[in-house]
Amino acid sequence: MSMSNENMAPGIEKKPLSMIVNGKKVGPLEVPVGMPMIDFLHHYLNLTGTHFGCGQGVCHACTVVEVRPDGSLVDTRTCIANAHAFDGKTIITIEGQAKTDADGNITELTPIQRAFIEKFAFQCGYCTPGFVAGATAFIDGLKRKPIRRAELEGAIEEALNEHICRCTGYVRYYEAVRDVALATPGCVIG
């Protein structure tokens, strides 16, 4: 005897949820109250590029980019954030980073993605979506508030230090981010 999902858990409270994900309006969808954002991305939107790591917000594998109302970007962890905390917000997952054509084929990688590939920054790649999100928010912050060249290495380490790479690829990630910061006009002064 098979049961529908609704019959399996009749006591789960649901609320409507709407947001913009990768440039597309999503919802309103009836989503269980208390569902972690990463589960919403995986199970409701089939966006599985954001990875579940520790489940405690420590490793940052689950990080996505959140676009604030002023247009600034911040990296936000999804394993410890309730999906409903994103109601009305705009986020960019790893699937939404690169430019694509009408058929969904990638036409252009972001500078961060290109630099990670050129530096072969990743090994297994599990942490890479979180690093892309963190580095994207970091570069956006530098565009808004440039820093001196002498401060760049420390700023990169501070911005990405909480991202855990089990393969120890930090040096190449940091080198790639440094290269993008130095190549992006207005990020670094002096």
Phi and psi restraints in degrees (value plus and minus 20) as a CYANA .aco file:
   2 SER   PHI    -119.7   -79.7
   2 SER   PSI     131.4   171.4
   3 MET   PHI    -145.5  -105.5
   3 MET   PSI     125.2   165.2
   4 SER   PHI     -93.6   -53.6
   4 SER   PSI     142.0   182.0
   5 ASN   PHI     -77.9   -37.9
   5 ASN   PSI     -56.0   -16.0
   6 GLU   PHI     -88.6   -48.6
   6 GLU   PSI     -55.3   -15.3
   7 ASN   PHI     -95.5   -55.5
   7 ASN   PSI     -44.1    -4.1
   8 MET   PHI     -92.4   -52.4
   8 MET   PSI     -51.2   -11.2
   9 ALA   PHI    -158.8  -118.8
   9 ALA   PSI      48.9    88.9
  10 PRO   PHI     -87.8   -47.8
  10 PRO   PSI     -38.9     1.1
  11 GLY   PHI    -110.9   -70.9
  11 GLY   PSI     -15.6    24.4
  12 ILE   PHI    -101.3   -61.3
  12 ILE   PSI     102.7   142.7
  13 GLU   PHI     -97.4   -57.4
  13 GLU   PSI     116.3   156.3
  14 LYS   PHI    -143.6  -103.6
  14 LYS   PSI     131.1   171.1
  15 LYS   PHI    -155.8  -115.8
  15 LYS   PSI     134.5   174.5
  16 PRO   PHI     -90.1   -50.1
  16 PRO   PSI     126.0   166.0
  17 LEU   PHI    -159.0  -119.0
  17 LEU   PSI     110.0   150.0
  18 SER   PHI    -155.1  -115.1
  18 SER   PSI     125.2   165.2
  19 MET   PHI    -185.8  -145.8
  19 MET   PSI     157.6   197.6
  20 ILE   PHI    -131.5   -91.5
  20 ILE   PSI     103.9   143.9
  21 VAL   PHI    -143.6  -103.6
  21 VAL   PSI     100.9   140.9
  22 ASN   PHI      34.0    74.0
  22 ASN   PSI      19.4    59.4
  23 GLY   PHI      64.1   104.1
  23 GLY   PSI     -18.7    21.3
  24 LYS   PHI    -139.2   -99.2
  24 LYS   PSI     117.4   157.4
  25 LYS   PHI     -90.2   -50.2
  25 LYS   PSI     113.4   153.4
  26 VAL   PHI    -141.5  -101.5
  26 VAL   PSI     109.9   149.9
  27 GLY   PHI      76.6   116.6
  27 GLY   PSI    -198.6  -158.6
  28 PRO   PHI     -94.9   -54.9
  28 PRO   PSI     116.7   156.7
  29 LEU   PHI    -139.5   -99.5
  29 LEU   PSI     123.3   163.3
  30 GLU   PHI    -101.3   -61.3
  30 GLU   PSI      93.8   133.8
  31 VAL   PHI    -144.5  -104.5
  31 VAL   PSI     117.6   157.6
  32 PRO   PHI     -76.5   -36.5
  32 PRO   PSI     116.6   156.6
  33 VAL   PHI     -85.6   -45.6
  33 VAL   PSI     112.5   152.5
  34 GLY   PHI      71.6   111.6
  34 GLY   PSI     -22.8    17.2
  35 MET   PHI     -87.9   -47.9
  35 MET   PSI     110.1   150.1
  36 PRO   PHI     -84.0   -44.0
  36 PRO   PSI     126.6   166.6
  37 MET   PHI     -77.5   -37.5
  37 MET   PSI     -58.4   -18.4
  38 ILE   PHI     -82.5   -42.5
  38 ILE   PSI     -56.7   -16.7
  39 ASP   PHI     -88.1   -48.1
  39 ASP   PSI     -58.2   -18.2
  40 PHE   PHI     -80.9   -40.9
  40 PHE   PSI     -66.7   -26.7
  41 LEU   PHI     -79.3   -39.3
  41 LEU   PSI     -66.1   -26.1
  42 HIS   PHI     -90.4   -50.4
  42 HIS   PSI     -70.8   -30.8
  43 HIS   PHI    -109.8   -69.8
  43 HIS   PSI     -47.7    -7.7
  44 TYR   PHI    -118.1   -78.1
  44 TYR   PSI     -53.8   -13.8
  45 LEU   PHI    -131.3   -91.3
  45 LEU   PSI     -24.3    15.7
  46 ASN   PHI      35.9    75.9
  46 ASN   PSI      13.8    53.8
  47 LEU   PHI    -121.7   -81.7
  47 LEU   PSI      74.0   114.0
  48 THR   PHI    -122.7   -82.7
  48 THR   PSI     -13.8    26.2
  49 GLY   PHI     -90.8   -50.8
  49 GLY   PSI     -45.6    -5.6
  50 THR   PHI     -97.9   -57.9
  50 THR   PSI     102.3   142.3
  51 HIS   PHI    -117.9   -77.9
  51 HIS   PSI     122.8   162.8
  52 PHE   PHI    -107.8   -67.8
  52 PHE   PSI     104.9   144.9
  53 GLY   PHI    -133.6   -93.6
  53 GLY   PSI    -108.3   -68.3
  54 CYS   PHI    -109.8   -69.8
  54 CYS   PSI     -44.4    -4.4
  55 GLY   PHI      56.0    96.0
  55 GLY   PSI     -13.1    26.9
  56 GLN   PHI    -145.5  -105.5
  56 GLN   PSI     -14.1    25.9
  57 GLY   PHI      57.1    97.1
  57 GLY   PSI      -4.7    35.3
  58 VAL   PHI    -112.5   -72.5
  58 VAL   PSI     -61.1   -21.1
  59 CYS   PHI    -105.1   -65.1
  59 CYS   PSI     -42.9    -2.9
  60 HIS   PHI      50.7    90.7
  60 HIS   PSI      -6.0    34.0
  61 ALA   PHI     -85.2   -45.2
  61 ALA   PSI     -44.3    -4.3
  62 CYS   PHI    -110.6   -70.6
  62 CYS   PSI      -9.4    30.6
  63 THR   PHI     -92.2   -52.2
  63 THR   PSI     116.2   156.2
  64 VAL   PHI    -143.9  -103.9
  64 VAL   PSI     149.9   189.9
  65 VAL   PHI    -113.9   -73.9
  65 VAL   PSI     109.5   149.5
  66 GLU   PHI    -126.6   -86.6
  66 GLU   PSI     111.3   151.3
  67 VAL   PHI    -116.0   -76.0
  67 VAL   PSI      95.1   135.1
  68 ARG   PHI     -96.7   -56.7
  68 ARG   PSI     143.4   183.4
  69 PRO   PHI     -75.7   -35.7
  69 PRO   PSI     -50.4   -10.4
  70 ASP   PHI    -102.4   -62.4
  70 ASP   PSI     -18.8    21.2
  71 GLY   PHI      72.6   112.6
  71 GLY   PSI     -28.8    11.2
  72 SER   PHI     -92.0   -52.0
  72 SER   PSI     135.9   175.9
  73 LEU   PHI    -130.4   -90.4
  73 LEU   PSI     118.8   158.8
  74 VAL   PHI    -152.9  -112.9
  74 VAL   PSI     130.4   170.4
  75 ASP   PHI    -110.9   -70.9
  75 ASP   PSI     114.9   154.9
  76 THR   PHI    -151.6  -111.6
  76 THR   PSI     112.1   152.1
  77 ARG   PHI    -101.0   -61.0
  77 ARG   PSI     119.7   159.7
  78 THR   PHI    -126.0   -86.0
  78 THR   PSI     -31.6     8.4
  79 CYS   PHI     -98.7   -58.7
  79 CYS   PSI     -44.6    -4.6
  80 ILE   PHI    -128.4   -88.4
  80 ILE   PSI     -19.5    20.5
  81 ALA   PHI    -123.9   -83.9
  81 ALA   PSI     112.5   152.5
  82 ASN   PHI     -88.4   -48.4
  82 ASN   PSI     117.6   157.6
  83 ALA   PHI     -75.6   -35.6
  83 ALA   PSI     -58.5   -18.5
  84 HIS   PHI     -88.3   -48.3
  84 HIS   PSI     -36.1     3.9
  85 ALA   PHI     -87.5   -47.5
  85 ALA   PSI     -36.5     3.5
  86 PHE   PHI    -117.4   -77.4
  86 PHE   PSI     -15.9    24.1
  87 ASP   PHI     -76.6   -36.6
  87 ASP   PSI     105.3   145.3
  88 GLY   PHI      61.3   101.3
  88 GLY   PSI     -20.8    19.2
  89 LYS   PHI    -113.6   -73.6
  89 LYS   PSI     152.5   192.5
  90 THR   PHI    -140.6  -100.6
  90 THR   PSI     108.2   148.2
  91 ILE   PHI    -151.4  -111.4
  91 ILE   PSI     139.5   179.5
  92 ILE   PHI    -147.8  -107.8
  92 ILE   PSI      99.3   139.3
  93 THR   PHI    -111.3   -71.3
  93 THR   PSI     158.0   198.0
  94 ILE   PHI     -79.7   -39.7
  94 ILE   PSI     -52.2   -12.2
  95 GLU   PHI     -86.8   -46.8
  95 GLU   PSI     -42.1    -2.1
  96 GLY   PHI    -119.9   -79.9
  96 GLY   PSI     -16.0    24.0
  97 GLN   PHI     -92.7   -52.7
  97 GLN   PSI     -73.7   -33.7
  98 ALA   PHI     -95.9   -55.9
  98 ALA   PSI     135.9   175.9
  99 LYS   PHI     -99.3   -59.3
  99 LYS   PSI     121.3   161.3
 100 THR   PHI    -150.6  -110.6
 100 THR   PSI     141.3   181.3
 101 ASP   PHI    -109.3   -69.3
 101 ASP   PSI    -196.8  -156.8
 102 ALA   PHI     -80.9   -40.9
 102 ALA   PSI     -45.1    -5.1
 103 ASP   PHI    -110.1   -70.1
 103 ASP   PSI     -19.7    20.3
 104 GLY   PHI      67.7   107.7
 104 GLY   PSI     -13.5    26.5
 105 ASN   PHI     -99.3   -59.3
 105 ASN   PSI     117.8   157.8
 106 ILE   PHI     -88.3   -48.3
 106 ILE   PSI     108.0   148.0
 107 THR   PHI    -129.1   -89.1
 107 THR   PSI     -45.4    -5.4
 108 GLU   PHI    -178.5  -138.5
 108 GLU   PSI     107.5   147.5
 109 LEU   PHI    -100.9   -60.9
 109 LEU   PSI     138.4   178.4
 110 THR   PHI     -93.8   -53.8
 110 THR   PSI     142.1   182.1
 111 PRO   PHI     -76.4   -36.4
 111 PRO   PSI     -57.4   -17.4
 112 ILE   PHI     -84.6   -44.6
 112 ILE   PSI     -68.1   -28.1
 113 GLN   PHI     -79.8   -39.8
 113 GLN   PSI     -64.8   -24.8
 114 ARG   PHI     -81.1   -41.1
 114 ARG   PSI     -64.7   -24.7
 115 ALA   PHI     -84.8   -44.8
 115 ALA   PSI     -59.2   -19.2
 116 PHE   PHI     -82.9   -42.9
 116 PHE   PSI     -59.0   -19.0
 117 ILE   PHI     -89.5   -49.5
 117 ILE   PSI     -66.9   -26.9
 118 GLU   PHI     -81.3   -41.3
 118 GLU   PSI     -56.2   -16.2
 119 LYS   PHI    -108.1   -68.1
 119 LYS   PSI     -22.9    17.1
 120 PHE   PHI      25.1    65.1
 120 PHE   PSI      34.4    74.4
 121 ALA   PHI     -87.7   -47.7
 121 ALA   PSI     -50.3   -10.3
 122 PHE   PHI    -121.0   -81.0
 122 PHE   PSI     137.1   177.1
 123 GLN   PHI    -134.5   -94.5
 123 GLN   PSI     -98.7   -58.7
 124 CYS   PHI     -94.7   -54.7
 124 CYS   PSI     -47.9    -7.9
 125 GLY   PHI      69.7   109.7
 125 GLY   PSI     -23.4    16.6
 126 TYR   PHI     -82.8   -42.8
 126 TYR   PSI     -59.2   -19.2
 127 CYS   PHI    -105.4   -65.4
 127 CYS   PSI     -30.2     9.8
 128 THR   PHI     -77.6   -37.6
 128 THR   PSI     -65.1   -25.1
 129 PRO   PHI     -77.3   -37.3
 129 PRO   PSI     -58.1   -18.1
 130 GLY   PHI     -88.0   -48.0
 130 GLY   PSI     -60.4   -20.4
 131 PHE   PHI     -84.8   -44.8
 131 PHE   PSI     -59.5   -19.5
 132 VAL   PHI     -81.0   -41.0
 132 VAL   PSI     -65.4   -25.4
 133 ALA   PHI     -82.5   -42.5
 133 ALA   PSI     -67.8   -27.8
 134 GLY   PHI     -82.4   -42.4
 134 GLY   PSI     -63.8   -23.8
 135 ALA   PHI     -88.2   -48.2
 135 ALA   PSI     -56.4   -16.4
 136 THR   PHI     -82.8   -42.8
 136 THR   PSI     -66.0   -26.0
 137 ALA   PHI     -85.2   -45.2
 137 ALA   PSI     -58.2   -18.2
 138 PHE   PHI     -82.0   -42.0
 138 PHE   PSI     -68.6   -28.6
 139 ILE   PHI     -82.7   -42.7
 139 ILE   PSI     -60.7   -20.7
 140 ASP   PHI     -80.0   -40.0
 140 ASP   PSI     -61.2   -21.2
 141 GLY   PHI     -83.2   -43.2
 141 GLY   PSI     -58.7   -18.7
 142 LEU   PHI     -86.4   -46.4
 142 LEU   PSI     -55.6   -15.6
 143 LYS   PHI     -83.7   -43.7
 143 LYS   PSI     -53.2   -13.2
 144 ARG   PHI    -103.7   -63.7
 144 ARG   PSI     -51.1   -11.1
 145 LYS   PHI    -164.4  -124.4
 145 LYS   PSI      66.2   106.2
 146 PRO   PHI     -81.5   -41.5
 146 PRO   PSI     135.8   175.8
 147 ILE   PHI    -144.2  -104.2
 147 ILE   PSI     146.6   186.6
 148 ARG   PHI     -95.0   -55.0
 148 ARG   PSI     130.0   170.0
 149 ARG   PHI     -74.6   -34.6
 149 ARG   PSI     -59.6   -19.6
 150 ALA   PHI     -84.6   -44.6
 150 ALA   PSI     -40.7    -0.7
 151 GLU   PHI    -114.6   -74.6
 151 GLU   PSI     -27.4    12.6
 152 LEU   PHI     -83.1   -43.1
 152 LEU   PSI     -68.7   -28.7
 153 GLU   PHI     -78.6   -38.6
 153 GLU   PSI     -65.6   -25.6
 154 GLY   PHI     -84.6   -44.6
 154 GLY   PSI     -57.4   -17.4
 155 ALA   PHI     -87.6   -47.6
 155 ALA   PSI     -59.4   -19.4
 156 ILE   PHI     -83.3   -43.3
 156 ILE   PSI     -66.7   -26.7
 157 GLU   PHI     -80.5   -40.5
 157 GLU   PSI     -63.8   -23.8
 158 GLU   PHI     -83.3   -43.3
 158 GLU   PSI     -61.6   -21.6
 159 ALA   PHI     -89.4   -49.4
 159 ALA   PSI     -55.8   -15.8
 160 LEU   PHI    -131.7   -91.7
 160 LEU   PSI     -19.8    20.2
 161 ASN   PHI     -78.7   -38.7
 161 ASN   PSI     -51.5   -11.5
 162 GLU   PHI    -101.7   -61.7
 162 GLU   PSI     -29.0    11.0
 163 HIS   PHI     -97.4   -57.4
 163 HIS   PSI     103.1   143.1
 164 ILE   PHI    -117.5   -77.5
 164 ILE   PSI     107.4   147.4
 165 CYS   PHI    -134.7   -94.7
 165 CYS   PSI      91.1   131.1
 166 ARG   PHI     -87.7   -47.7
 166 ARG   PSI     -42.2    -2.2
 167 CYS   PHI    -109.5   -69.5
 167 CYS   PSI     -19.2    20.8
 168 THR   PHI      40.4    80.4
 168 THR   PSI      27.4    67.4
 169 GLY   PHI    -110.6   -70.6
 169 GLY   PSI      -2.6    37.4
 170 TYR   PHI     -74.8   -34.8
 170 TYR   PSI     -65.5   -25.5
 171 VAL   PHI     -76.6   -36.6
 171 VAL   PSI     -66.2   -26.2
 172 ARG   PHI     -91.7   -51.7
 172 ARG   PSI     -56.7   -16.7
 173 TYR   PHI     -79.7   -39.7
 173 TYR   PSI     -68.9   -28.9
 174 TYR   PHI     -84.7   -44.7
 174 TYR   PSI     -59.8   -19.8
 175 GLU   PHI     -82.1   -42.1
 175 GLU   PSI     -61.8   -21.8
 176 ALA   PHI     -83.6   -43.6
 176 ALA   PSI     -64.2   -24.2
 177 VAL   PHI     -85.3   -45.3
 177 VAL   PSI     -60.6   -20.6
 178 ARG   PHI     -79.4   -39.4
 178 ARG   PSI     -65.4   -25.4
 179 ASP   PHI     -80.4   -40.4
 179 ASP   PSI     -62.2   -22.2
 180 VAL   PHI     -86.1   -46.1
 180 VAL   PSI     -63.7   -23.7
 181 ALA   PHI     -80.2   -40.2
 181 ALA   PSI     -62.9   -22.9
 182 LEU   PHI     -91.0   -51.0
 182 LEU   PSI     -49.4    -9.4
 183 ALA   PHI    -107.5   -67.5
 183 ALA   PSI     -32.7     7.3
 184 THR   PHI    -114.8   -74.8
 184 THR   PSI      95.1   135.1
 185 PRO   PHI     -75.5   -35.5
 185 PRO   PSI     115.3   155.3
 186 GLY   PHI      70.2   110.2
 186 GLY   PSI     -22.0    18.0
 187 CYS   PHI    -106.6   -66.6
 187 CYS   PSI     -57.6   -17.6
 188 VAL   PHI    -146.7  -106.7
 188 VAL   PSI     112.6   152.6
 189 ILE   PHI    -135.4   -95.4
 189 ILE   PSI     130.4   170.4
